[in-house]
Amino acid sequence: MATARRVGLVGAGYICEYHVAALRRVPGAEIVGLFDLDAARAAEAGRRLGIAARSSLAALRGAGAEVIHVLTPPHTHARVALEAVDLGCHVLVEKPLATDVADCRRIEEAARAKGLEVCVCHSLLYDPQVRLALNAVRRGQLGRVVSMDILRGSSYPPYGGGPLPPQYRSAGYPFRDLGVHALYLFQAFLGPIERVEADWKSLGGDTNLAYDEWRALVRCRDGLGQFQLSWNAKPMQSQIIIHGTKGVRRVDLFLMFQALRAATPLPKPAERVWNAMTDSVQPLLDVPRSVAAFARGKVRPYHGLQDLVAAFYTALDAGAPAPVSVAEATPVVDWTERIACAADRDHEARRARFPLSATVPVLVTGAGGALGSAVVERLRARGQRVRIFLRRFPAEALPDTEVVVGDLGDPEAVRRAVRGSRVVIHAGAAMTGGWTEHQCATVVGTENVVAACLEHGVDKLVHISSMSVLDWAGAADGAPLSEATPLEPRAEERGAYTRAKLEAERIVSRAVAERNLPVVILRPGQIFGGRIPLVTPAVARRVAGRWLELGDGRLVLPLVYMDDVIDAVLAATDGGLRGGEVIQIVDGEELTQEDVLRLAHGEAVRAIRAPRAVVFMAGGLSQALLGALGKKSPLSVYRLKSALARRRFESHHAGPLLGWKPRVGVREGIRRILSQDRPGA
């Protein structure tokens, strides 16, 4: 009969709900409370999960907890586990056990002195697919196992701004978080680990990670292992390939199947055919079976965790050792930390290559983007020292250029960038992604920039907004779109970009009105040149080798050449405007979709035109179909109506207030682009 166990949880993060689900399947287990240093998060999680929020670990013990689950960030595991043991509790610790081998030994000694059990959540050892593979290896199905490959893709939840979550605070976190799984699997299949050699790189799959591509070669007593962790490879995968002297077993943890290629007495050509069949047929049988089991609740999310928790409590009832002991986990911590700490040191060394001065004339946010990078290039060309805010470190330092790496959603990174800057050119914003990405980079990012500018008393903020913030659909055909045009009343229907840019502009305008922040707001039109192509979907789309124009091809486009936009940005930076003036930057030359397509591809170019009625009908159909599924259509009727509005474009303030007019102009800009694309033409 199961013993009644009263359990307390420390840490209200993502993994907490899965421990709760596991405990609710353990006979006799009663959760007496949840504690987190963030009291608000603990209260919210407690309400959602139906658990009392407690004020401390001691309060959990006071409520009767005799077992504590440690679910906090890795660097806190040892402290919390030692406190729980000191209070007389058995402990289940999420991986990794600690971030220091000495702490592992302290935990082991403290638990032994009090006769308590500490179990480490090496959950994949209890994953059904891994257990099948381990059993096959123990039966000798593969002969002697000589090597393993582990391939793992990953992605973290979208970052919505605010204090950085744990995965982005240290360069070595991804290896501490996911590399540890590979190491304990190598240990289980190949024996004790003798050496680990790893490498890491940043390729942009998750720009908030210092390194989003990892490789490790692992030497164990009984063979060799290789591990890949990637935020770039798509689709994501989680595979284990076990190589033995009698066969190779492929285990897919995401799709929940296994496939075997075995050595046979057949002739080699026949063996290849046989293995091709077994390698393909078995997944076809396993995947539907696994999906059905998942649908029936036989296979659960984090199934290995669920089974490991159950095994821990079974061991406690039987007075048996913990399923994964501290002694087993300590070598994994040792090798994990050697690699993670080396990555941390590498990242700090890279940061040290880009020191910041006490003051700098100009900071440019979004300096990795098309406009921001072009502004930086012009500033440097005129001999001005500039500080740039980027998502990743550049390959090498540039003369007279300081670098701050971070996310606009992170207030501390923005504060570090703005500190000492006299003028801030805020060109950073999200260009792709859903609302979370746009809200973080554009809305929260602008809030952070404004707050930092106020805190550090900058001389001026030049805010790069967009003409998309205006009401394109609300006036009669042919009416001009200028600084006097009302703002967009239905921004959410226009899409995440418009909605975020409008909120950002309003944040800046409020700071002018309420806090006297010195600001100039620029609204560029449709920029082309540099890294921005001339022919965009606003002009035409390439479909099946032909150009497709939405509408009749006669829509006037608010074009402006990149060099002319930069002229306006620098005029705003250098000039005396600072009262929140809003200035549109658009060329007076009126070119239509058809004009641009012919200028770009010659008079003989042919385009298919989708009549407005057909476009609106397709938008209405997609809106209805996706609406029935509870989703928003990216081609809503209102969005299409705005995109196809027959408007003209004017700037009433660029000349009088900024002294700006196009120096290059649209036609010359197009000629320059074409001459670059066709050298010698």
VOGU-3710 file (C-alpha; in Angstrom, 3 decimals, decimal comma):
1> matarrvglv> 0,000/0,000/0,000  1,314/3,470/-0,929  2,467/5,696/1,904  0,792/9,088/2,224  3,300/11,774/1,230  2,897/15,503/1,709  4,777/17,415/-0,979  5,894/21,017/-1,454  7,024/22,635/-4,698  9,666/25,363/-4,939
11> gagyiceyhv> 9,591/27,250/-8,245  6,511/28,289/-10,232  8,014/28,207/-13,715  7,062/26,285/-16,838  7,976/22,814/-15,566  5,942/23,179/-12,366  2,613/22,174/-13,920  4,094/18,898/-15,184  5,327/18,000/-11,705  1,861/18,779/-10,393
21> aalrrvpgae> 0,317/16,507/-13,041  2,759/13,732/-12,136  2,109/14,053/-8,399  -1,637/13,873/-8,912  -1,096/10,402/-10,378  0,994/9,216/-7,417  -1,158/7,312/-4,892  -1,066/8,984/-1,487  0,724/12,161/-2,653  -0,761/15,447/-1,406
31> ivglfdldaa> 0,596/18,818/-2,583  0,575/21,155/0,417  1,850/24,283/-1,301  3,975/26,137/-3,802  6,683/28,709/-3,099  8,456/31,071/-5,501  10,568/34,148/-4,782  8,220/35,967/-7,144  5,135/36,007/-4,920  2,860/37,213/-7,722
41> raaeagrrlg> 3,939/34,365/-9,996  3,452/31,861/-7,172  -0,046/33,226/-6,493  -1,003/33,076/-10,180  0,332/29,527/-10,576  -1,364/28,500/-7,348  -4,732/29,784/-8,592  -4,290/28,085/-11,960  -3,214/24,750/-10,477  -5,390/24,779/-7,363
51> iaarsslaal> -2,460/24,869/-4,916  -1,861/27,112/-1,909  0,938/29,652/-2,379  3,335/29,666/0,575  5,713/32,390/1,725  8,898/30,324/2,068  10,380/26,860/1,977  10,109/26,797/5,758  6,391/27,573/5,390  6,047/24,524/3,125
61> rgagaevihv> 7,683/22,430/5,825  5,394/24,013/8,377  2,424/22,952/6,257  3,605/19,360/6,572  5,760/18,891/3,468  8,099/15,923/3,816  9,215/15,897/0,175  10,335/18,997/-1,740  10,506/19,305/-5,533  13,176/21,858/-6,528
71> ltpphtharv> 12,029/23,511/-9,788  14,020/26,754/-9,672  16,735/27,963/-12,111  19,862/25,738/-12,114  22,129/28,131/-10,208  19,733/27,973/-7,219  19,242/24,182/-7,112  21,986/23,459/-4,581  20,935/26,173/-2,124  17,271/25,140/-2,183
81> aleavdlgch> 18,064/21,421/-1,990  20,402/21,912/0,977  17,793/23,991/2,789  15,149/21,320/2,158  17,438/18,568/3,461  18,286/20,683/6,488  14,543/20,940/7,192  14,312/17,143/7,091  12,766/16,633/3,636  13,449/14,170/0,852
91> vlvekplatd> 14,214/16,056/-2,371  13,545/15,701/-6,082  15,716/18,188/-8,016  15,185/19,222/-11,637  18,235/18,787/-13,855  20,998/19,720/-13,557  21,459/18,875/-9,894  23,681/21,926/-9,363  26,182/24,128/-11,153  29,154/23,098/-9,025
101> vadcrrieea> 30,528/19,650/-8,193  31,358/20,745/-4,643  27,669/21,584/-4,134  26,693/18,126/-5,397  28,940/16,543/-2,785  27,543/18,798/-0,045  24,012/17,710/-0,980  25,044/14,044/-0,975  26,747/14,318/2,433  23,889/16,281/4,011
111> arakglevcv> 21,272/13,777/2,782  23,337/10,797/3,960  23,795/12,366/7,409  20,008/12,730/7,801  19,017/9,468/6,154  17,152/11,257/3,361  16,869/10,559/-0,364  17,746/13,029/-3,099  16,675/12,153/-6,639  17,749/14,057/-9,780
121> chsllydpqv> 15,240/14,500/-12,602  17,139/12,900/-15,496  13,728/12,436/-17,036  14,667/11,030/-20,454  15,946/7,876/-18,756  12,278/7,149/-18,061  10,938/8,214/-21,448  9,117/5,174/-22,917  11,143/5,290/-26,144  14,471/5,535/-24,297
131> rlalnavrrg> 13,518/2,691/-21,975  12,665/0,514/-24,978  16,082/1,271/-26,440  17,897/0,622/-23,149  16,126/-2,714/-22,791  17,054/-3,648/-26,357  20,695/-2,819/-25,651  20,668/-4,842/-22,412  19,226/-7,835/-24,306  22,166/-7,635/-26,705
141> qlgrvvsmdi> 19,999/-6,810/-29,727  22,623/-4,379/-31,080  25,644/-6,371/-29,967  28,250/-4,179/-28,362  27,236/-0,492/-28,444  30,174/1,484/-29,810  28,769/4,985/-30,399  25,718/7,253/-30,232  24,485/10,349/-32,014  21,963/12,662/-30,379
151> lrgssyppyg> 20,289/15,315/-32,544  18,106/17,859/-30,795  16,361/20,947/-32,133  14,774/23,432/-29,806  13,003/26,740/-29,472  12,199/28,810/-26,416  8,843/30,575/-25,962  8,730/34,046/-27,558  10,261/36,709/-25,320  7,701/39,394/-24,581
161> ggplppqyrs> 10,004/41,966/-23,015  10,896/42,815/-19,423  13,642/41,175/-17,329  15,368/38,509/-19,381  14,267/34,924/-18,684  16,986/32,524/-17,448  17,820/31,107/-20,896  19,077/34,488/-22,091  21,084/35,550/-19,058  24,186/33,437/-19,621
171> agypfrdlgv> 25,873/32,110/-22,720  26,157/28,592/-21,330  22,484/28,222/-20,393  21,423/26,166/-23,452  24,017/23,527/-22,611  22,998/23,533/-18,951  19,373/23,236/-20,009  19,518/20,654/-22,818  23,095/19,441/-23,138  22,732/17,785/-19,752
181> halylfqafl> 20,143/15,372/-21,233  22,642/14,178/-23,821  25,376/13,678/-21,241  23,353/11,482/-18,918  22,092/9,456/-21,906  25,678/8,890/-23,059  26,517/7,827/-19,509  23,621/5,359/-19,458  24,389/3,775/-22,842  28,191/4,110/-23,063
191> gpierveadw> 29,404/4,123/-19,463  31,216/6,820/-17,473  32,204/9,984/-19,345  35,957/10,479/-19,762  36,180/13,591/-21,937  33,903/16,168/-23,604  34,974/18,506/-26,400  32,410/21,082/-27,484  31,997/24,018/-29,819  29,316/26,667/-30,173
201> kslggdtnla> 28,278/29,387/-32,567  25,625/32,077/-33,067  23,729/31,729/-36,359  20,574/33,711/-35,588  18,017/30,981/-34,903  17,333/32,626/-31,554  18,942/36,044/-31,556  18,648/36,400/-27,786  20,853/33,359/-27,225  24,554/34,076/-27,181
211> ydewralvrc> 25,039/30,756/-28,976  22,249/28,907/-30,758  24,239/26,089/-32,381  26,128/23,550/-30,239  28,193/20,441/-31,000  29,891/18,088/-28,554  32,106/15,020/-28,958  31,957/12,778/-25,886  34,404/10,016/-25,019  32,982/7,411/-22,654
221> rdglgqfqls> 34,447/4,231/-21,188  32,632/2,007/-23,703  32,416/4,187/-26,820  32,047/7,595/-28,407  29,107/9,984/-28,519  28,235/13,005/-30,610  25,648/15,630/-29,715  24,009/18,435/-31,722  21,748/21,126/-30,277  20,265/23,557/-32,783
231> wnakpmqsqi> 17,868/26,496/-32,797  18,406/26,820/-36,556  17,652/23,416/-38,100  14,033/22,992/-39,182  11,896/21,036/-38,659  12,918/20,497/-35,055  13,982/16,970/-34,192  14,899/14,886/-31,201  16,617/11,696/-32,319  18,974/9,197/-30,761
241> iihgtkgvrr> 20,955/6,903/-33,048  22,615/3,958/-31,279  25,359/2,178/-33,215  26,210/-1,408/-32,281  28,213/-4,277/-33,716  24,986/-6,108/-34,685  22,697/-3,230/-35,622  21,779/0,439/-35,548  18,678/1,655/-33,680  17,083/5,023/-34,454
251> vdlflmfqal> 14,868/6,497/-31,729  12,669/9,517/-32,508  11,458/11,140/-29,290  9,260/13,741/-31,020  7,447/11,361/-33,386  7,610/8,481/-30,865  8,932/5,677/-33,041  11,961/3,413/-33,328  13,571/1,806/-36,358  16,205/-0,895/-36,562
261> raatplpkpa> 18,811/-1,740/-39,157  20,308/-5,088/-38,266  23,240/-7,121/-39,481  21,849/-10,298/-41,091  23,223/-13,458/-42,741  21,642/-12,301/-46,001  23,783/-11,220/-48,959  24,622/-7,530/-48,715  22,229/-6,394/-51,506  19,376/-8,325/-49,892
271> ervwnamtds> 20,320/-6,981/-46,445  20,103/-3,428/-47,745  16,624/-4,058/-49,130  15,534/-5,731/-45,882  16,831/-2,869/-43,750  15,247/-0,281/-46,015  11,919/-2,001/-45,387  12,341/-2,315/-41,621  13,640/1,256/-41,335  10,580/2,660/-43,120
281> vqplldvprs> 7,756/0,259/-42,222  8,268/0,345/-38,453  7,814/4,148/-38,210  4,647/3,847/-40,323  3,282/1,455/-37,709  4,654/3,192/-34,609  3,621/6,785/-35,325  -0,164/6,166/-35,634  0,007/3,876/-32,602  1,823/6,536/-30,577
291> vaafargkvr> -0,567/9,270/-31,691  -3,521/7,124/-30,648  -1,874/6,420/-27,294  -1,289/10,149/-26,798  -4,929/10,896/-27,653  -6,077/8,303/-25,082  -3,767/9,700/-22,405  -1,560/6,608/-22,377  1,350/8,757/-23,497  1,533/12,129/-21,771
301> pyhglqdlva> 3,537/15,340/-22,212  6,880/14,958/-20,425  6,070/11,274/-20,002  9,576/10,499/-18,768  9,213/13,058/-16,002  5,844/11,557/-15,032  7,294/8,053/-14,774  10,432/9,184/-12,952  8,341/10,983/-10,321  6,261/7,835/-9,857
311> afytaldaga> 9,424/5,704/-9,568  10,851/8,072/-6,936  7,814/7,742/-4,709  7,738/3,979/-5,211  11,378/3,887/-4,072  10,571/6,005/-1,011  7,741/3,625/-0,051  10,054/0,633/-0,440  12,978/2,246/1,376  15,020/1,808/-1,797
321> papvsvaeat> 17,621/4,192/-3,278  16,413/7,050/-5,495  16,059/6,161/-9,212  18,725/8,726/-10,153  21,169/9,297/-7,325  23,369/12,268/-6,570  26,397/10,081/-7,299  25,076/9,387/-10,833  24,276/13,053/-11,430  27,552/14,540/-10,164
331> pvvdwteria> 29,742/13,599/-13,184  27,050/14,998/-15,489  27,163/18,296/-13,560  30,960/18,272/-13,781  31,056/17,951/-17,588  28,050/20,212/-18,131  29,694/23,007/-16,192  33,064/22,601/-17,879  31,407/23,268/-21,246  28,879/25,874/-20,089
341> caadrdhear> 31,501/27,864/-18,185  33,833/27,795/-21,188  31,013/29,249/-23,310  30,374/31,896/-20,646  34,037/32,886/-20,678  34,091/32,989/-24,465  31,096/35,310/-24,539  32,591/37,618/-21,914  35,834/37,767/-23,902  33,846/38,825/-26,990
351> rarfplsatv> 32,036/41,487/-24,973  35,378/42,802/-23,712  36,392/43,496/-27,337  33,700/46,182/-27,489  34,249/48,589/-24,578  31,926/51,563/-24,081  33,103/55,114/-23,513  31,533/57,442/-20,959  29,918/59,552/-23,680  29,185/59,102/-27,361
361> pvlvtgagga> 27,572/61,546/-29,827  24,995/59,181/-31,339  23,342/55,866/-30,527  21,501/53,991/-33,295  19,065/51,253/-32,293  18,135/48,668/-34,885  21,633/49,091/-36,283  21,529/45,623/-37,821  18,477/46,486/-39,920  18,417/47,905/-43,428
371> lgsavverlr> 17,793/51,527/-42,447  19,738/51,492/-39,177  22,860/50,012/-40,740  22,736/52,532/-43,601  22,453/55,415/-41,108  25,463/54,067/-39,201  27,475/53,801/-42,408  26,723/57,450/-43,252  27,588/58,636/-39,724  30,901/56,802/-39,863
381> argqrvrifl> 31,589/58,152/-43,350  31,392/61,689/-42,034  33,828/60,841/-39,238  31,381/60,619/-36,360  31,809/58,211/-33,485  28,687/56,122/-33,096  27,307/53,522/-30,701  25,165/50,769/-32,199  22,585/48,523/-30,554  22,533/45,022/-32,052
391> rrfpaealpd> 21,077/41,607/-31,312  24,433/39,844/-31,801  28,108/40,800/-31,704  29,591/41,607/-35,128  32,406/39,440/-36,433  34,932/42,208/-35,846  35,171/45,637/-34,266  34,685/48,659/-36,545  36,697/51,873/-36,138  34,910/54,613/-34,178
401> tevvvgdlgd> 32,007/52,259/-33,446  30,876/51,079/-30,023  28,652/48,023/-29,721  25,951/47,134/-27,213  24,327/43,736/-27,670  20,850/43,065/-26,386  17,131/42,969/-27,043  15,066/46,141/-27,172  12,598/44,419/-24,864  15,259/44,173/-22,140
411> peavrravrg> 15,226/47,427/-20,135  18,698/46,868/-18,709  20,286/46,389/-22,137  18,581/49,533/-23,468  19,643/51,494/-20,404  23,240/50,377/-20,945  23,092/51,497/-24,579  21,530/54,907/-23,926  23,760/55,798/-20,981  26,220/58,462/-22,174
421> srvvihagaa> 24,578/58,950/-25,593  23,767/62,528/-26,559  21,397/61,775/-29,456  19,436/58,554/-29,915  18,237/57,512/-33,381  15,618/54,885/-32,645  15,294/52,792/-35,794  14,761/49,457/-34,054  11,468/47,624/-34,538  10,141/44,168/-35,380
431> mtggwtehqc> 9,646/43,521/-39,080  8,422/39,921/-38,902  6,681/37,573/-36,486  3,431/37,668/-34,578  2,091/40,136/-32,069  4,408/38,938/-29,276  7,497/39,743/-31,353  6,139/43,134/-32,496  4,974/44,082/-29,036  8,349/43,198/-27,519
441> atvvgtenvv> 10,670/44,869/-30,031  8,513/47,799/-31,164  6,196/48,658/-28,271  8,111/47,549/-25,170  11,349/48,461/-26,937  10,147/52,019/-27,481  8,952/52,230/-23,871  12,434/51,186/-22,768  14,156/53,663/-25,099  11,944/56,535/-23,923
451> aaclehgvdk> 12,476/55,636/-20,251  16,252/55,446/-20,726  16,335/58,754/-22,626  14,443/60,446/-19,788  16,650/58,818/-17,159  19,915/59,830/-18,822  18,832/63,235/-20,140  19,626/62,803/-23,828  19,712/65,914/-25,987  17,317/64,451/-28,549
461> lvhissmsvl> 15,481/61,324/-29,615  14,911/60,865/-33,345  12,112/58,327/-33,539  11,631/56,448/-36,811  7,927/55,785/-37,166  6,017/54,778/-40,308  3,320/56,106/-42,603  1,437/52,876/-41,842  0,203/54,521/-38,612  -2,176/56,690/-40,676
471> dwagaadgap> -5,750/55,957/-41,716  -5,277/54,840/-45,323  -8,818/53,588/-45,872  -10,809/56,411/-44,310  -10,779/59,097/-46,994  -12,028/59,437/-50,544  -10,052/58,154/-53,528  -7,189/60,459/-54,425  -7,162/62,283/-51,071  -3,618/63,134/-49,923
481> lseatplepr> -1,993/61,284/-47,035  -0,011/63,836/-45,022  0,931/64,742/-41,472  -2,630/66,072/-41,088  -4,228/62,689/-41,851  -5,899/61,042/-38,815  -4,214/58,065/-37,195  -5,371/54,547/-37,989  -8,602/53,823/-36,041  -8,545/50,027/-36,583
491> aeergaytra> -4,874/49,215/-36,190  -5,412/45,661/-34,952  -7,147/44,813/-38,233  -4,238/46,250/-40,221  -1,828/43,759/-38,666  0,855/43,500/-35,984  3,314/45,876/-37,696  0,877/48,790/-37,983  -0,557/48,197/-34,530  2,892/48,153/-32,914
501> kleaerivsr> 4,237/51,179/-34,810  1,144/53,182/-33,867  1,465/52,281/-30,182  5,178/53,144/-30,306  4,538/56,570/-31,850  1,919/57,308/-29,202  4,382/56,363/-26,445  6,877/58,872/-27,837  4,257/61,591/-28,272  3,067/61,148/-24,672
511> avaernlpvv> 6,641/61,492/-23,426  6,872/64,802/-25,289  3,583/66,104/-23,886  3,964/64,824/-20,327  7,731/64,723/-19,713  9,117/67,277/-22,207  11,284/64,652/-23,888  13,140/66,327/-26,807  11,928/64,415/-29,859  11,585/64,517/-33,633
521> ilrpgqifgg> 9,303/61,888/-35,213  9,991/60,834/-38,804  7,535/58,795/-40,867  9,307/57,451/-43,955  7,274/56,158/-46,873  8,109/53,003/-48,817  11,901/52,925/-48,645  13,943/51,252/-51,378  17,675/51,020/-51,944  20,495/49,514/-49,915
531> riplvtpava> 19,254/46,210/-48,547  15,598/46,996/-49,312  14,434/45,841/-52,753  12,542/48,085/-55,132  9,931/45,512/-56,129  8,133/44,430/-52,967  4,671/42,849/-52,549  3,272/46,400/-52,501  4,386/46,613/-56,150  3,915/43,034/-57,373
541> rrvagrwlel> 4,454/39,449/-56,306  6,256/36,715/-58,187  3,841/33,811/-58,695  4,667/30,796/-60,871  7,242/32,756/-62,825  4,891/35,696/-63,534  4,358/39,032/-61,845  1,033/39,436/-60,041  -0,266/42,914/-59,219  -3,117/43,373/-56,768
551> gdgrlvlplv> -5,608/45,809/-58,288  -5,306/47,565/-61,634  -1,604/48,418/-61,355  -2,331/52,128/-61,030  -1,918/52,550/-57,270  0,445/55,424/-56,458  3,270/54,280/-54,156  4,795/56,423/-51,346  8,348/55,790/-52,555  11,503/57,318/-51,112
561> ymddvidavl> 15,108/56,369/-51,852  17,301/55,145/-48,988  19,946/57,896/-49,331  17,208/60,542/-49,152  15,791/59,000/-45,981  19,240/59,057/-44,399  19,543/62,744/-45,335  16,313/63,375/-43,426  17,458/61,370/-40,394  20,723/63,308/-40,181
571> aatdgglrgg> 18,942/66,625/-40,703  16,687/65,769/-37,767  19,712/64,695/-35,717  21,719/67,862/-36,408  18,910/70,434/-36,478  17,153/72,328/-33,723  13,803/70,538/-33,788  12,963/68,811/-30,506  9,306/69,545/-29,768  7,754/66,287/-30,965
581> eviqivdgee> 7,389/67,451/-34,568  5,990/64,794/-36,902  7,511/64,845/-40,388  6,699/62,550/-43,284  9,557/61,590/-45,566  8,204/60,809/-49,035  9,242/61,719/-52,559  6,924/64,001/-54,505  7,347/61,905/-57,662  4,188/59,860/-58,127
591> ltqedvlrla> 4,952/56,417/-59,539  2,424/53,603/-59,755  2,870/49,855/-59,385  2,930/49,581/-63,177  5,544/52,368/-63,477  7,881/50,723/-60,977  7,572/47,285/-62,544  8,415/48,685/-65,993  11,313/50,760/-64,698  12,690/47,719/-62,877
601> hgeavraira> 12,131/45,098/-65,601  11,692/46,954/-68,855  8,775/48,086/-70,986  8,139/44,560/-72,187  7,359/43,222/-68,706  3,973/41,576/-68,413  1,981/41,312/-65,229  -1,180/39,500/-64,253  -3,605/41,794/-62,486  -6,000/40,551/-59,822
611> pravvfmagg> -9,097/42,803/-59,968  -9,960/44,555/-56,731  -13,287/42,722/-56,490  -11,519/39,365/-56,733  -8,920/40,397/-54,133  -11,595/41,543/-51,677  -13,613/38,378/-52,294  -10,561/36,216/-51,533  -9,884/38,267/-48,404  -13,471/37,880/-47,237
621> lsqallgalg> -13,349/34,129/-47,836  -10,088/33,703/-45,908  -11,476/35,881/-43,103  -14,595/33,701/-42,834  -12,744/30,380/-43,000  -10,025/31,310/-40,517  -12,572/33,047/-38,295  -14,484/29,772/-38,029  -11,259/28,243/-36,673  -10,810/31,073/-34,186
631> kksplsvyrl> -7,909/32,615/-36,121  -7,345/35,957/-37,790  -6,790/36,163/-41,518  -3,563/37,908/-42,607  -5,572/39,167/-45,612  -8,632/40,639/-43,911  -10,923/42,803/-46,027  -10,025/45,913/-44,044  -6,302/45,280/-44,436  -6,734/44,845/-48,179
641> ksalarrrfe> -8,897/47,949/-48,366  -6,113/49,935/-46,715  -3,407/48,407/-48,895  -5,340/49,142/-52,091  -6,552/52,610/-51,096  -6,152/55,076/-53,962  -4,214/57,814/-52,198  -1,622/60,460/-52,929  1,233/61,236/-50,566  2,471/64,595/-49,334
651> shhagpllgw> 4,738/66,044/-46,683  3,754/69,451/-45,370  6,597/69,681/-42,851  9,708/68,168/-44,429  10,667/71,345/-46,295  9,565/74,097/-43,885  10,637/72,403/-40,631  13,478/70,105/-41,650  14,790/71,788/-44,768  14,578/68,447/-46,537
661> kprvgvregi> 13,813/67,567/-50,110  14,955/64,509/-52,072  18,581/64,956/-53,080  18,670/61,811/-55,244  15,015/61,254/-56,041  13,035/58,192/-56,964  13,980/57,891/-60,658  17,689/58,416/-60,050  17,507/55,991/-57,117  15,978/53,361/-59,375
671> rrilsqdrpg> 18,665/54,009/-61,990  21,380/53,533/-59,346  19,835/50,257/-58,174  19,616/48,940/-61,716  23,202/49,928/-62,481  24,356/48,039/-59,375  22,320/44,985/-60,360  23,645/45,068/-63,925  27,323/46,054/-63,787  28,561/47,566/-66,999
681> a> 25,048/48,460/-68,164
//
